[in-house]
Amino acid sequence: MDKVWIITGANSGFGLAFTRAAIEAGDVVVAAVRRPDTLDALAARFPDRLDVVPFDVTDTTRAQSVVDDVLARHGRIDVLVNNAGRTHVGAAEETSDDELRSLFELHFFGVVALTRAVLPQLRQQGRGAIVQLSSMGGQMSAPGFSAYSATKFALEGWSEGLAHEVRPFGVDVLIVEPGAFRTSLFAPSNRSSSADRGTYAASVGSTRAMVEGGDGDQAGDPAKLASLVLEVLGSGNVPLRLPVGPDGVDAVLRHLDEVRADVDAWQKAARDTTFDPTLRRGTPTP
């Protein structure tokens, strides 16, 4: 049976790669995008496979109506891909509340609202998948990426709990953690960087230079990532997390080693913090 997908940010980067891959697989894609006209040419080629709807992910009040409209026209939803996003570079001290809240609205609260709206249908069907586009920055961070990683950490924590809750209903949750891929993430219009005040030039400055000089030169191929995700979803053994790209895989494995080293270094002392029942609470140790 052909699947029905909802893909946010489907007009560029990973979103467009997912859209093309799903259409090539014979599925139907509902592309939820802020600028529907950007998909006019593709929609004209696949009028029966591509349904473009205007939707700003940060407008959480519209999430339910978008889902209801999709169900009215297509009868079901099989895969939700929460892909819409942008980058942000700036030291934690430099990043304003407005910048941080805006990023959370896009990467977290918008995702939560749309996922909640889709879940009743997936549970009723007894099958389906939710794909969360995170980043290798969803497991670790670096100078200048504190705000970006904070939103992805939140997304991953929420999604991990969600995965345990919906697995009994036959619903899979897949968190995709790409490294550097050739998308528009580093394009000038997506950087939304805080002004560099100079204080953190030695740390954040190098990250900013990497982002500004990396647009178009990333090693990863979005089409290959999309193809891999389709393979994983159809494997019958969907993992919770999927780091992708040599740099993404290496970074996640290296980070896990670092976490284990930190735990091991203080493990004995950390374990020796249990309450001793032979001592009365509040009585100083002799």
CORUR-V350187 format. One record per backbone hydrogen bond with DSSP energy under -1.0 kcal/mol. CO is the residue of the C=O (numbers start at 1). NH is the residue of the N-H. E is the energy in kcal/mol with one decimal. If there is no record, write none. Layout:
{{CO;NH;E} {CO;NH;E}}
This chain:
{{3;28;-3.0} {4;78;-2.9} {4;79;-1.9} {5;30;-3.1} {6;81;-3.2} {7;32;-2.4} {12;16;-1.3} {13;17;-2.0} {14;18;-3.0} {15;19;-2.2} {16;20;-2.5} {17;21;-2.3} {18;22;-2.7} {19;23;-2.2} {20;24;-2.6} {21;25;-1.4} {22;27;-2.6} {23;26;-1.8} {28;5;-3.1} {29;51;-3.1} {30;7;-2.4} {31;53;-2.8} {32;9;-1.7} {33;55;-2.5} {35;38;-1.9} {36;39;-2.0} {37;40;-1.5} {39;43;-2.7} {40;44;-2.0} {41;45;-1.3} {42;46;-1.7} {46;49;-1.4} {46;50;-2.3} {49;29;-3.3} {51;31;-2.1} {53;33;-2.1} {56;59;-2.5} {58;60;-1.7} {59;62;-1.9} {62;66;-2.3} {63;67;-2.1} {64;68;-2.7} {65;69;-2.1} {66;70;-2.1} {67;71;-2.4} {68;72;-2.0} {69;73;-1.7} {70;74;-3.0} {71;75;-1.6} {78;129;-2.1} {79;6;-2.5} {80;131;-3.5} {81;8;-2.2} {81;83;-1.3} {82;133;-2.2} {89;194;-1.9} {91;95;-2.1} {96;100;-2.4} {97;101;-3.1} {98;102;-2.3} {99;103;-1.9} {100;104;-2.1} {101;105;-2.4} {102;106;-1.5} {103;107;-2.9} {104;108;-2.2} {104;109;-2.2} {105;110;-1.8} {108;112;-2.8} {109;113;-2.2} {110;114;-2.0} {111;115;-2.6} {112;116;-2.7} {113;117;-1.7} {114;118;-1.5} {115;119;-2.1} {118;122;-1.7} {119;123;-2.9} {120;124;-2.2} {121;125;-2.2} {122;126;-1.7} {122;127;-1.3} {128;172;-2.5} {129;80;-2.3} {130;174;-2.8} {131;82;-2.7} {132;134;-1.1} {132;176;-2.7} {135;138;-2.4} {136;139;-1.5} {142;145;-2.4} {144;90;-1.9} {145;149;-3.1} {146;150;-1.9} {147;151;-1.7} {148;152;-1.6} {149;153;-3.3} {150;154;-2.0} {151;155;-2.2} {152;156;-2.5} {153;157;-2.5} {154;158;-2.5} {155;159;-2.4} {156;160;-2.2} {157;161;-1.8} {158;162;-2.3} {159;163;-2.5} {160;164;-1.4} {161;165;-1.6} {162;166;-2.3} {163;167;-1.4} {166;169;-1.5} {166;171;-1.7} {167;170;-2.1} {172;130;-2.5} {174;132;-2.9} {175;242;-2.5} {176;134;-2.5} {177;244;-2.1} {178;136;-2.2} {180;220;-1.9} {181;183;-2.4} {184;187;-1.6} {187;190;-2.0} {190;87;-1.0} {198;201;-1.4} {200;204;-1.9} {200;205;-1.2} {203;207;-1.1} {204;208;-2.8} {205;209;-2.2} {206;210;-1.9} {207;211;-2.4} {208;212;-2.7} {209;213;-1.9} {214;217;-1.9} {220;182;-2.7} {221;225;-1.8} {222;226;-2.6} {223;227;-2.2} {224;228;-2.2} {225;229;-2.5} {226;230;-2.2} {227;231;-1.9} {228;232;-2.7} {229;233;-2.8} {230;234;-1.5} {232;235;-1.5} {240;175;-3.4} {242;177;-2.3} {244;179;-1.5} {245;249;-3.0} {246;250;-2.5} {247;251;-2.3} {248;252;-2.2} {249;253;-2.4} {250;254;-2.6} {251;255;-2.3} {252;256;-2.4} {253;257;-1.9} {254;258;-2.0} {255;259;-2.6} {256;260;-2.4} {257;261;-2.3} {258;262;-2.1} {259;263;-2.4} {260;264;-3.0} {261;265;-2.2} {262;266;-1.1} {266;270;-2.6} {267;271;-2.2} {268;272;-1.3} {276;279;-1.8} {280;283;-2.3}}
